[in-house]
Amino acid sequence: MENVGIFIFGLAITAIVIAACGLIIFGIITEGRDRERLEAEQAADRKSRERKEAAVS
């Protein structure tokens, strides 16, 4: 009977660790997407600024 409690405790700890790893992976993927979106926006802003400067010159 004591072994069942240890087994259930082990399952709970394993589930917590798996959930934590999943959240870390999700955060890494989301960070990559956000970074790509930000870089694309900055590149578009740079191009539009360069076009405005060229038109004024």
mmJSON file of the N, C-alpha and C atoms, coordinates in Angstrom:
{"data_MODEL":{"atom_site":{
"group_PDB":["ATOM","ATOM","ATOM","ATOM","ATOM","ATOM","ATOM","ATOM","ATOM","ATOM","ATOM","ATOM","ATOM","ATOM","ATOM","ATOM","ATOM","ATOM","ATOM","ATOM","ATOM","ATOM","ATOM","ATOM","ATOM","ATOM","ATOM","ATOM","ATOM","ATOM","ATOM","ATOM","ATOM","ATOM","ATOM","ATOM","ATOM","ATOM","ATOM","ATOM","ATOM","ATOM","ATOM","ATOM","ATOM","ATOM","ATOM","ATOM","ATOM","ATOM","ATOM","ATOM","ATOM","ATOM","ATOM","ATOM","ATOM","ATOM","ATOM","ATOM","ATOM","ATOM","ATOM","ATOM","ATOM","ATOM","ATOM","ATOM","ATOM","ATOM","ATOM","ATOM","ATOM","ATOM","ATOM","ATOM","ATOM","ATOM","ATOM","ATOM","ATOM","ATOM","ATOM","ATOM","ATOM","ATOM","ATOM","ATOM","ATOM","ATOM","ATOM","ATOM","ATOM","ATOM","ATOM","ATOM","ATOM","ATOM","ATOM","ATOM","ATOM","ATOM","ATOM","ATOM","ATOM","ATOM","ATOM","ATOM","ATOM","ATOM","ATOM","ATOM","ATOM","ATOM","ATOM","ATOM","ATOM","ATOM","ATOM","ATOM","ATOM","ATOM","ATOM","ATOM","ATOM","ATOM","ATOM","ATOM","ATOM","ATOM","ATOM","ATOM","ATOM","ATOM","ATOM","ATOM","ATOM","ATOM","ATOM","ATOM","ATOM","ATOM","ATOM","ATOM","ATOM","ATOM","ATOM","ATOM","ATOM","ATOM","ATOM","ATOM","ATOM","ATOM","ATOM","ATOM","ATOM","ATOM","ATOM","ATOM","ATOM","ATOM","ATOM","ATOM","ATOM","ATOM","ATOM","ATOM","ATOM","ATOM","ATOM"],
"id":[1,2,3,4,5,6,7,8,9,10,11,12,13,14,15,16,17,18,19,20,21,22,23,24,25,26,27,28,29,30,31,32,33,34,35,36,37,38,39,40,41,42,43,44,45,46,47,48,49,50,51,52,53,54,55,56,57,58,59,60,61,62,63,64,65,66,67,68,69,70,71,72,73,74,75,76,77,78,79,80,81,82,83,84,85,86,87,88,89,90,91,92,93,94,95,96,97,98,99,100,101,102,103,104,105,106,107,108,109,110,111,112,113,114,115,116,117,118,119,120,121,122,123,124,125,126,127,128,129,130,131,132,133,134,135,136,137,138,139,140,141,142,143,144,145,146,147,148,149,150,151,152,153,154,155,156,157,158,159,160,161,162,163,164,165,166,167,168,169,170,171],
"type_symbol":["N","C","C","N","C","C","N","C","C","N","C","C","N","C","C","N","C","C","N","C","C","N","C","C","N","C","C","N","C","C","N","C","C","N","C","C","N","C","C","N","C","C","N","C","C","N","C","C","N","C","C","N","C","C","N","C","C","N","C","C","N","C","C","N","C","C","N","C","C","N","C","C","N","C","C","N","C","C","N","C","C","N","C","C","N","C","C","N","C","C","N","C","C","N","C","C","N","C","C","N","C","C","N","C","C","N","C","C","N","C","C","N","C","C","N","C","C","N","C","C","N","C","C","N","C","C","N","C","C","N","C","C","N","C","C","N","C","C","N","C","C","N","C","C","N","C","C","N","C","C","N","C","C","N","C","C","N","C","C","N","C","C","N","C","C","N","C","C","N","C","C"],
"label_atom_id":["N","CA","C","N","CA","C","N","CA","C","N","CA","C","N","CA","C","N","CA","C","N","CA","C","N","CA","C","N","CA","C","N","CA","C","N","CA","C","N","CA","C","N","CA","C","N","CA","C","N","CA","C","N","CA","C","N","CA","C","N","CA","C","N","CA","C","N","CA","C","N","CA","C","N","CA","C","N","CA","C","N","CA","C","N","CA","C","N","CA","C","N","CA","C","N","CA","C","N","CA","C","N","CA","C","N","CA","C","N","CA","C","N","CA","C","N","CA","C","N","CA","C","N","CA","C","N","CA","C","N","CA","C","N","CA","C","N","CA","C","N","CA","C","N","CA","C","N","CA","C","N","CA","C","N","CA","C","N","CA","C","N","CA","C","N","CA","C","N","CA","C","N","CA","C","N","CA","C","N","CA","C","N","CA","C","N","CA","C","N","CA","C","N","CA","C","N","CA","C"],
"label_alt_id":[null,null,null,null,null,null,null,null,null,null,null,null,null,null,null,null,null,null,null,null,null,null,null,null,null,null,null,null,null,null,null,null,null,null,null,null,null,null,null,null,null,null,null,null,null,null,null,null,null,null,null,null,null,null,null,null,null,null,null,null,null,null,null,null,null,null,null,null,null,null,null,null,null,null,null,null,null,null,null,null,null,null,null,null,null,null,null,null,null,null,null,null,null,null,null,null,null,null,null,null,null,null,null,null,null,null,null,null,null,null,null,null,null,null,null,null,null,null,null,null,null,null,null,null,null,null,null,null,null,null,null,null,null,null,null,null,null,null,null,null,null,null,null,null,null,null,null,null,null,null,null,null,null,null,null,null,null,null,null,null,null,null,null,null,null,null,null,null,null,null,null],
"label_comp_id":["MET","MET","MET","GLU","GLU","GLU","ASN","ASN","ASN","VAL","VAL","VAL","GLY","GLY","GLY","ILE","ILE","ILE","PHE","PHE","PHE","ILE","ILE","ILE","PHE","PHE","PHE","GLY","GLY","GLY","LEU","LEU","LEU","ALA","ALA","ALA","ILE","ILE","ILE","THR","THR","THR","ALA","ALA","ALA","ILE","ILE","ILE","VAL","VAL","VAL","ILE","ILE","ILE","ALA","ALA","ALA","ALA","ALA","ALA","CYS","CYS","CYS","GLY","GLY","GLY","LEU","LEU","LEU","ILE","ILE","ILE","ILE","ILE","ILE","PHE","PHE","PHE","GLY","GLY","GLY","ILE","ILE","ILE","ILE","ILE","ILE","THR","THR","THR","GLU","GLU","GLU","GLY","GLY","GLY","ARG","ARG","ARG","ASP","ASP","ASP","ARG","ARG","ARG","GLU","GLU","GLU","ARG","ARG","ARG","LEU","LEU","LEU","GLU","GLU","GLU","ALA","ALA","ALA","GLU","GLU","GLU","GLN","GLN","GLN","ALA","ALA","ALA","ALA","ALA","ALA","ASP","ASP","ASP","ARG","ARG","ARG","LYS","LYS","LYS","SER","SER","SER","ARG","ARG","ARG","GLU","GLU","GLU","ARG","ARG","ARG","LYS","LYS","LYS","GLU","GLU","GLU","ALA","ALA","ALA","ALA","ALA","ALA","VAL","VAL","VAL","SER","SER","SER"],
"label_asym_id":["A","A","A","A","A","A","A","A","A","A","A","A","A","A","A","A","A","A","A","A","A","A","A","A","A","A","A","A","A","A","A","A","A","A","A","A","A","A","A","A","A","A","A","A","A","A","A","A","A","A","A","A","A","A","A","A","A","A","A","A","A","A","A","A","A","A","A","A","A","A","A","A","A","A","A","A","A","A","A","A","A","A","A","A","A","A","A","A","A","A","A","A","A","A","A","A","A","A","A","A","A","A","A","A","A","A","A","A","A","A","A","A","A","A","A","A","A","A","A","A","A","A","A","A","A","A","A","A","A","A","A","A","A","A","A","A","A","A","A","A","A","A","A","A","A","A","A","A","A","A","A","A","A","A","A","A","A","A","A","A","A","A","A","A","A","A","A","A","A","A","A"],
"label_entity_id":["1","1","1","1","1","1","1","1","1","1","1","1","1","1","1","1","1","1","1","1","1","1","1","1","1","1","1","1","1","1","1","1","1","1","1","1","1","1","1","1","1","1","1","1","1","1","1","1","1","1","1","1","1","1","1","1","1","1","1","1","1","1","1","1","1","1","1","1","1","1","1","1","1","1","1","1","1","1","1","1","1","1","1","1","1","1","1","1","1","1","1","1","1","1","1","1","1","1","1","1","1","1","1","1","1","1","1","1","1","1","1","1","1","1","1","1","1","1","1","1","1","1","1","1","1","1","1","1","1","1","1","1","1","1","1","1","1","1","1","1","1","1","1","1","1","1","1","1","1","1","1","1","1","1","1","1","1","1","1","1","1","1","1","1","1","1","1","1","1","1","1"],
"label_seq_id":[1,1,1,2,2,2,3,3,3,4,4,4,5,5,5,6,6,6,7,7,7,8,8,8,9,9,9,10,10,10,11,11,11,12,12,12,13,13,13,14,14,14,15,15,15,16,16,16,17,17,17,18,18,18,19,19,19,20,20,20,21,21,21,22,22,22,23,23,23,24,24,24,25,25,25,26,26,26,27,27,27,28,28,28,29,29,29,30,30,30,31,31,31,32,32,32,33,33,33,34,34,34,35,35,35,36,36,36,37,37,37,38,38,38,39,39,39,40,40,40,41,41,41,42,42,42,43,43,43,44,44,44,45,45,45,46,46,46,47,47,47,48,48,48,49,49,49,50,50,50,51,51,51,52,52,52,53,53,53,54,54,54,55,55,55,56,56,56,57,57,57],
"pdbx_PDB_ins_code":[null,null,null,null,null,null,null,null,null,null,null,null,null,null,null,null,null,null,null,null,null,null,null,null,null,null,null,null,null,null,null,null,null,null,null,null,null,null,null,null,null,null,null,null,null,null,null,null,null,null,null,null,null,null,null,null,null,null,null,null,null,null,null,null,null,null,null,null,null,null,null,null,null,null,null,null,null,null,null,null,null,null,null,null,null,null,null,null,null,null,null,null,null,null,null,null,null,null,null,null,null,null,null,null,null,null,null,null,null,null,null,null,null,null,null,null,null,null,null,null,null,null,null,null,null,null,null,null,null,null,null,null,null,null,null,null,null,null,null,null,null,null,null,null,null,null,null,null,null,null,null,null,null,null,null,null,null,null,null,null,null,null,null,null,null,null,null,null,null,null,null],
"Cartn_x":[0.829,0.0,0.868,1.967,2.877,3.482,3.721,4.311,3.383,2.077,1.11,1.205,1.338,1.47,2.723,3.815,5.071,4.92,4.229,4.022,3.174,2.111,1.246,2.018,2.803,3.631,4.612,5.21,6.132,5.43,4.21,3.443,3.143,2.801,2.491,3.721,4.855,6.101,6.466,6.302,6.595,5.687,4.424,3.484,3.873,4.299,4.716,5.955,6.905,8.137,7.824,6.959,6.586,5.867,4.978,4.273,5.256,6.214,7.211,8.044,8.457,9.229,8.396,7.13,6.238,6.095,5.966,5.861,7.148,8.279,9.563,9.661,9.309,9.359,8.384,7.187,6.2,6.732,7.384,7.958,9.057,9.895,10.978,10.402,9.394,8.784,8.11,7.378,6.686,7.681,8.759,9.795,10.386,10.633,11.167,10.211,8.92,7.923,7.859,7.853,7.804,9.028,10.178,11.419,11.387,10.921,10.829,9.868,8.733,7.75,8.323,9.019,9.618,10.687,11.525,12.565,11.952,10.848,10.178,9.588,8.992,8.43,9.526,10.652,11.75,12.326,12.428,12.935,11.979,10.679,9.697,9.766,9.929,10.052,11.297,12.399,13.641,13.48,12.833,12.639,11.753,10.685,9.795,10.493,11.32,12.073,13.09,13.742,14.713,14.016,12.822,12.079,11.672,11.254,10.866,12.069,13.214,14.426,14.866,14.717,15.101,14.156,12.867,11.905,12.131,12.579,12.821,14.093,15.069,16.368,16.298],
"Cartn_y":[-1.189,0.0,1.246,1.18,2.319,2.616,1.574,1.736,2.474,2.325,3.002,4.506,4.927,6.354,6.949,6.237,6.697,6.779,5.792,5.777,6.98,7.26,8.398,9.702,9.801,10.991,11.165,10.086,10.132,10.576,10.091,10.519,12.021,12.509,13.93,14.785,14.395,15.137,15.09,13.931,13.802,14.717,14.783,15.648,17.121,17.506,18.89,19.222,18.319,18.545,18.624,17.754,17.78,19.078,19.522,20.786,21.954,21.956,23.026,23.039,21.881,21.805,22.29,21.932,22.395,23.904,24.495,25.957,26.638,26.06,26.632,26.583,25.454,25.325,26.298,26.415,27.357,28.789,29.147,30.485,30.747,29.763,29.928,30.132,29.342,29.467,30.826,31.247,32.536,33.686,33.594,34.637,34.752,33.622,33.64,34.31,34.011,34.636,36.139,36.533,37.959,38.686,38.075,38.696,38.851,37.813,37.899,38.999,39.109,40.136,41.531,41.707,42.995,43.373,42.421,42.703,43.072,42.414,42.728,44.14,44.505,45.85,46.908,46.642,47.602,47.747,46.651,46.722,47.527,47.332,48.083,49.569,49.892,51.292,51.931,51.19,51.704,52.001,51.077,51.262,52.466,52.624,53.761,55.075,55.074,56.269,56.626,55.599,55.833,56.383,55.877,56.372,57.828,58.172,59.569,60.487,60.058,60.868,61.028,59.985,60.055,60.987,60.985,61.845,63.308,63.588,64.963,65.51,64.663,65.105,65.558],
"Cartn_z":[0.0,0.0,0.0,0.702,0.776,-0.594,-1.379,-2.7,-3.655,-3.47,-4.331,-4.114,-2.88,-2.573,-3.195,-3.119,-3.717,-5.229,-5.819,-7.266,-7.698,-6.982,-7.311,-7.136,-6.094,-5.887,-7.047,-7.49,-8.625,-9.904,-10.111,-11.278,-11.222,-10.054,-9.901,-10.191,-9.654,-9.896,-11.379,-11.998,-13.426,-14.247,-13.898,-14.609,-14.457,-13.276,-13.042,-13.878,-13.911,-14.683,-16.179,-16.668,-18.081,-18.417,-17.541,-17.767,-17.792,-16.892,-16.851,-18.127,-18.594,-19.846,-21.024,-21.047,-22.105,-22.108,-20.938,-20.839,-21.288,-20.965,-21.402,-22.925,-23.511,-24.972,-25.621,-25.075,-25.599,-25.537,-24.447,-24.311,-25.319,-25.562,-26.54,-27.944,-28.297,-29.622,-29.77,-28.755,-28.801,-28.887,-28.146,-28.183,-29.584,-30.235,-31.596,-32.567,-32.437,-33.313,-33.077,-31.811,-31.491,-32.03,-31.898,-32.375,-33.898,-34.606,-36.068,-36.49,-35.806,-36.135,-35.887,-34.787,-34.466,-35.491,-35.872,-36.869,-38.212,-38.588,-39.848,-39.799,-38.667,-38.518,-38.581,-37.939,-37.953,-39.352,-40.09,-41.459,-42.341,-42.163,-42.946,-42.6,-41.324,-40.911,-41.505,-41.514,-42.087,-43.575,-44.295,-45.737,-46.02,-45.256,-45.497,-45.148,-44.121,-43.751,-44.843,-45.405,-46.48,-47.724,-48.025,-49.193,-48.993,-47.781,-47.502,-47.638,-47.127,-47.211,-48.668,-49.458,-50.875,-51.636,-51.263,-51.949,-51.614,-50.392,-49.965,-50.617,-50.851,-51.405,-52.79],
"occupancy":[1.0,1.0,1.0,1.0,1.0,1.0,1.0,1.0,1.0,1.0,1.0,1.0,1.0,1.0,1.0,1.0,1.0,1.0,1.0,1.0,1.0,1.0,1.0,1.0,1.0,1.0,1.0,1.0,1.0,1.0,1.0,1.0,1.0,1.0,1.0,1.0,1.0,1.0,1.0,1.0,1.0,1.0,1.0,1.0,1.0,1.0,1.0,1.0,1.0,1.0,1.0,1.0,1.0,1.0,1.0,1.0,1.0,1.0,1.0,1.0,1.0,1.0,1.0,1.0,1.0,1.0,1.0,1.0,1.0,1.0,1.0,1.0,1.0,1.0,1.0,1.0,1.0,1.0,1.0,1.0,1.0,1.0,1.0,1.0,1.0,1.0,1.0,1.0,1.0,1.0,1.0,1.0,1.0,1.0,1.0,1.0,1.0,1.0,1.0,1.0,1.0,1.0,1.0,1.0,1.0,1.0,1.0,1.0,1.0,1.0,1.0,1.0,1.0,1.0,1.0,1.0,1.0,1.0,1.0,1.0,1.0,1.0,1.0,1.0,1.0,1.0,1.0,1.0,1.0,1.0,1.0,1.0,1.0,1.0,1.0,1.0,1.0,1.0,1.0,1.0,1.0,1.0,1.0,1.0,1.0,1.0,1.0,1.0,1.0,1.0,1.0,1.0,1.0,1.0,1.0,1.0,1.0,1.0,1.0,1.0,1.0,1.0,1.0,1.0,1.0,1.0,1.0,1.0,1.0,1.0,1.0],
"B_iso_or_equiv":[0.0,0.0,0.0,0.0,0.0,0.0,0.0,0.0,0.0,0.0,0.0,0.0,0.0,0.0,0.0,0.0,0.0,0.0,0.0,0.0,0.0,0.0,0.0,0.0,0.0,0.0,0.0,0.0,0.0,0.0,0.0,0.0,0.0,0.0,0.0,0.0,0.0,0.0,0.0,0.0,0.0,0.0,0.0,0.0,0.0,0.0,0.0,0.0,0.0,0.0,0.0,0.0,0.0,0.0,0.0,0.0,0.0,0.0,0.0,0.0,0.0,0.0,0.0,0.0,0.0,0.0,0.0,0.0,0.0,0.0,0.0,0.0,0.0,0.0,0.0,0.0,0.0,0.0,0.0,0.0,0.0,0.0,0.0,0.0,0.0,0.0,0.0,0.0,0.0,0.0,0.0,0.0,0.0,0.0,0.0,0.0,0.0,0.0,0.0,0.0,0.0,0.0,0.0,0.0,0.0,0.0,0.0,0.0,0.0,0.0,0.0,0.0,0.0,0.0,0.0,0.0,0.0,0.0,0.0,0.0,0.0,0.0,0.0,0.0,0.0,0.0,0.0,0.0,0.0,0.0,0.0,0.0,0.0,0.0,0.0,0.0,0.0,0.0,0.0,0.0,0.0,0.0,0.0,0.0,0.0,0.0,0.0,0.0,0.0,0.0,0.0,0.0,0.0,0.0,0.0,0.0,0.0,0.0,0.0,0.0,0.0,0.0,0.0,0.0,0.0,0.0,0.0,0.0,0.0,0.0,0.0],
"pdbx_formal_charge":[null,null,null,null,null,null,null,null,null,null,null,null,null,null,null,null,null,null,null,null,null,null,null,null,null,null,null,null,null,null,null,null,null,null,null,null,null,null,null,null,null,null,null,null,null,null,null,null,null,null,null,null,null,null,null,null,null,null,null,null,null,null,null,null,null,null,null,null,null,null,null,null,null,null,null,null,null,null,null,null,null,null,null,null,null,null,null,null,null,null,null,null,null,null,null,null,null,null,null,null,null,null,null,null,null,null,null,null,null,null,null,null,null,null,null,null,null,null,null,null,null,null,null,null,null,null,null,null,null,null,null,null,null,null,null,null,null,null,null,null,null,null,null,null,null,null,null,null,null,null,null,null,null,null,null,null,null,null,null,null,null,null,null,null,null,null,null,null,null,null,null],
"auth_seq_id":[1,1,1,2,2,2,3,3,3,4,4,4,5,5,5,6,6,6,7,7,7,8,8,8,9,9,9,10,10,10,11,11,11,12,12,12,13,13,13,14,14,14,15,15,15,16,16,16,17,17,17,18,18,18,19,19,19,20,20,20,21,21,21,22,22,22,23,23,23,24,24,24,25,25,25,26,26,26,27,27,27,28,28,28,29,29,29,30,30,30,31,31,31,32,32,32,33,33,33,34,34,34,35,35,35,36,36,36,37,37,37,38,38,38,39,39,39,40,40,40,41,41,41,42,42,42,43,43,43,44,44,44,45,45,45,46,46,46,47,47,47,48,48,48,49,49,49,50,50,50,51,51,51,52,52,52,53,53,53,54,54,54,55,55,55,56,56,56,57,57,57],
"auth_comp_id":["MET","MET","MET","GLU","GLU","GLU","ASN","ASN","ASN","VAL","VAL","VAL","GLY","GLY","GLY","ILE","ILE","ILE","PHE","PHE","PHE","ILE","ILE","ILE","PHE","PHE","PHE","GLY","GLY","GLY","LEU","LEU","LEU","ALA","ALA","ALA","ILE","ILE","ILE","THR","THR","THR","ALA","ALA","ALA","ILE","ILE","ILE","VAL","VAL","VAL","ILE","ILE","ILE","ALA","ALA","ALA","ALA","ALA","ALA","CYS","CYS","CYS","GLY","GLY","GLY","LEU","LEU","LEU","ILE","ILE","ILE","ILE","ILE","ILE","PHE","PHE","PHE","GLY","GLY","GLY","ILE","ILE","ILE","ILE","ILE","ILE","THR","THR","THR","GLU","GLU","GLU","GLY","GLY","GLY","ARG","ARG","ARG","ASP","ASP","ASP","ARG","ARG","ARG","GLU","GLU","GLU","ARG","ARG","ARG","LEU","LEU","LEU","GLU","GLU","GLU","ALA","ALA","ALA","GLU","GLU","GLU","GLN","GLN","GLN","ALA","ALA","ALA","ALA","ALA","ALA","ASP","ASP","ASP","ARG","ARG","ARG","LYS","LYS","LYS","SER","SER","SER","ARG","ARG","ARG","GLU","GLU","GLU","ARG","ARG","ARG","LYS","LYS","LYS","GLU","GLU","GLU","ALA","ALA","ALA","ALA","ALA","ALA","VAL","VAL","VAL","SER","SER","SER"],
"auth_asym_id":["A","A","A","A","A","A","A","A","A","A","A","A","A","A","A","A","A","A","A","A","A","A","A","A","A","A","A","A","A","A","A","A","A","A","A","A","A","A","A","A","A","A","A","A","A","A","A","A","A","A","A","A","A","A","A","A","A","A","A","A","A","A","A","A","A","A","A","A","A","A","A","A","A","A","A","A","A","A","A","A","A","A","A","A","A","A","A","A","A","A","A","A","A","A","A","A","A","A","A","A","A","A","A","A","A","A","A","A","A","A","A","A","A","A","A","A","A","A","A","A","A","A","A","A","A","A","A","A","A","A","A","A","A","A","A","A","A","A","A","A","A","A","A","A","A","A","A","A","A","A","A","A","A","A","A","A","A","A","A","A","A","A","A","A","A","A","A","A","A","A","A"],
"auth_atom_id":["N","CA","C","N","CA","C","N","CA","C","N","CA","C","N","CA","C","N","CA","C","N","CA","C","N","CA","C","N","CA","C","N","CA","C","N","CA","C","N","CA","C","N","CA","C","N","CA","C","N","CA","C","N","CA","C","N","CA","C","N","CA","C","N","CA","C","N","CA","C","N","CA","C","N","CA","C","N","CA","C","N","CA","C","N","CA","C","N","CA","C","N","CA","C","N","CA","C","N","CA","C","N","CA","C","N","CA","C","N","CA","C","N","CA","C","N","CA","C","N","CA","C","N","CA","C","N","CA","C","N","CA","C","N","CA","C","N","CA","C","N","CA","C","N","CA","C","N","CA","C","N","CA","C","N","CA","C","N","CA","C","N","CA","C","N","CA","C","N","CA","C","N","CA","C","N","CA","C","N","CA","C","N","CA","C","N","CA","C","N","CA","C","N","CA","C","N","CA","C"],
"pdbx_PDB_model_num":[1,1,1,1,1,1,1,1,1,1,1,1,1,1,1,1,1,1,1,1,1,1,1,1,1,1,1,1,1,1,1,1,1,1,1,1,1,1,1,1,1,1,1,1,1,1,1,1,1,1,1,1,1,1,1,1,1,1,1,1,1,1,1,1,1,1,1,1,1,1,1,1,1,1,1,1,1,1,1,1,1,1,1,1,1,1,1,1,1,1,1,1,1,1,1,1,1,1,1,1,1,1,1,1,1,1,1,1,1,1,1,1,1,1,1,1,1,1,1,1,1,1,1,1,1,1,1,1,1,1,1,1,1,1,1,1,1,1,1,1,1,1,1,1,1,1,1,1,1,1,1,1,1,1,1,1,1,1,1,1,1,1,1,1,1,1,1,1,1,1,1]
}}}
